[in-house]
Each structure stands twice: as C-alpha cells, then as structure tokens.
Amino acid sequence: MKPLRVVALVWSASIAAHASAIQYSVTHFDPLSNVQVLPIYLSENGHYAVGQARESSVVHVVLWHDGAPDFVASRSAADSASLIPKSVTDDGSGVYSFSALHSFQILSFGPSGKNPGLSGRSGVCCANANFMVATQGQYSPGNNFSFFWDPNSGQQDATFLPIGAMNDAGDIAGGINDWAYIRYRNGASDAIGTMGPGTIASDVNNNRVVVGYSRTQGGGPQKSFVWNLTQGMREVRFVDNKRRIWPALPGLGLTAINDSNVAVGNYGPVGSTVPVICFNSTNALDLNRFLDASSQGTTVRAVVDINNAGQILGYDSDDQVVLLTPHG
C-alpha cells in the first residue's frame, strides 16, 4: 500500500494563537449497562443531551440531564424499528422520529414538546429547537409528501426540502443527487456544490454557514467542506500534531457547527477515528490535543455536536458519553 501523501500546510498565526489558548475539561456521563448508546444532540445550555439506545428487544430515545440518563421514548425492536432524536431544548424537550416496517411518525417529548403528529408509510425528517420540522416521505406507494411544519403556523406544503439539518430560523441544509443545498425559510434556495459522490450537508448554523461531506460507497465520510455565501464551498483538510495537512482518505466528516463558526467532526475509518475541531478555518485539528491536565488519561474517540457555548458532545475510547467544556 502506498503511503498517504502529505501536502503543503497553510497555518495562520490567528489559528495557532486560538488553538494554543483554548483547553477542554471532560465530564463523563453516567453509563448504561448492557445498552448500546449513541449520543446525537446537545442543548445550548449544556445540561441536556439526547441520543439513541438499543437493547436486545427494545429501542429507546435516551435523554441525559447533567449526565444522568433516562429513557423518554421506547419501542419494541421488532420490524427493524428505529427511534432517532432530531433536537433537544434547554428544558429537555425535543423531537424524534419513529420508523418501522410500513410505519413512520414524528413525535415530541418533554415538558414543552410541540407534537406535529405527522405520520406515513416511510420518511425522513429534520427539526430544530423551536419544534419546526421538515419532512419527506410516502403516505402509500406512489403517494408522496413533502412539507414544513411550524408549531405557530401549522403545516405548509413544500416542493423542495433537502433534508439534513435545520437552524433556529428554519433554514434547511441537506443533499440531493450528490449535491449539497440550502433552502431558506422563505422558500428560496442555493446550490452549495459537490465534493463528489454522496455529498450531503450535515449542519447549518444561524449565520447560514454550512458544513458537510461526501461519502464513500460504504457510506463513510470522504471529503469535508465548509460553505458560506461569501466564500462558497471550501474543502477542509486534517492537520496532524506536526502541522502537516493530509489528503482526504481515509475520510473526514464534519458533523456540526456553532454560531462562532467552530465546527467539529471525525477523521479516519470507522472504529479508529480521530475527533477534530475547526476554529473558523479549513484546518481540522485533533481535538485530543486540547484536553486539559485534569482530563489526561481520557481519549475522545468521536464527537457529534457542539453548542454555542463551545461545549462538545461525544464519546471516549471506552464508548462512554462525554461532554467537553472549553476554558482558557
């Protein structure tokens, strides 16, 4: 096998200064015994996180409150059933989807949950913390639906919804036919571009900055990008601890971006990933290098979300859910 080619590095003084000033402390969430857990979203106040949990015969939506887990929705695992949380608020409410054989529903949980009650035969959706929901699917074979639901104005039919992620205003970013798109709340849209096969947008912040990646035939990440209206689509590269930029393989996938334009994601093949962070740049840095002295001995294996306080949700090398909090 040929060695990976290292290419020239552009390392700005501002990125170096930012990277050297910040550190993260690590908080471990309480574990769940004999349950496979995948964290997905983090609330803005950092007190709540939501994810998926699976036992041998039951699937759950799991909600953590200050690290303590609770199941807020559960279904039988028969017929390949899946519960996927789509958002979580600062009071522990949110939206999730349920799908099984010939059944699809969008539901809510928590004290302020606003339940769209949308259902069909199959579908996909995304949501935000204001309980806006965008969804596409089928009521029956050949009878498709596509609409946007706002708890303040109800259901609105839509002809173009690139389902992926949604910001607080209801702008939606996603991917269709190997291209990433953004659809604005007013119905207008922009083609973001493509990084190759399977290009999708994974998140959009309230500045309408979008991150995403292309995918390999096996579905894993390949090349990542950051996009805005001014600079367009730019490729993001992994920078190792010796400040060398590496090519796209074995895969860089950015998963989330906050309103400070700090993005997080993961680099490398499934099972041996390196968590990365981009400080408002196209350089993805190893997040483990920023753990503080109190967190030594912990190796973060993957990250999934970042909030506007800069807190990061992920899991460590022991598959325990962790919360990273910045300081410095």
Secondary structure, 3 states (H helix, E strand, C coil): CCCCCCECCCCCHHHHHHHHHCEEEEEECCCCCCCEEEEEEECCCCCEEEEEEECCCEEEEEEEECCEEEEEEEEECHHHCEEEECCCCCCCCEEEEEEECCEEEEEEECCCCCCCCEEECEEEEEECCCCCEEEEEEEECCEEEEEEEECCCEEEECCCCCCEEECCCCCEEEEECCEEEEECCCCCEEEEECCCCCCEEEEECCCCCEEEEEECCCCCEEEEEEEECCCEEEEEEEECCCCCEECCCCCEEEEEECCCCEEEEEECCCCCCEEEEEECCCEEEEHHHHECHHHCCCCEEEEEEECCCCCEEEEECCCCEEEEEEEC
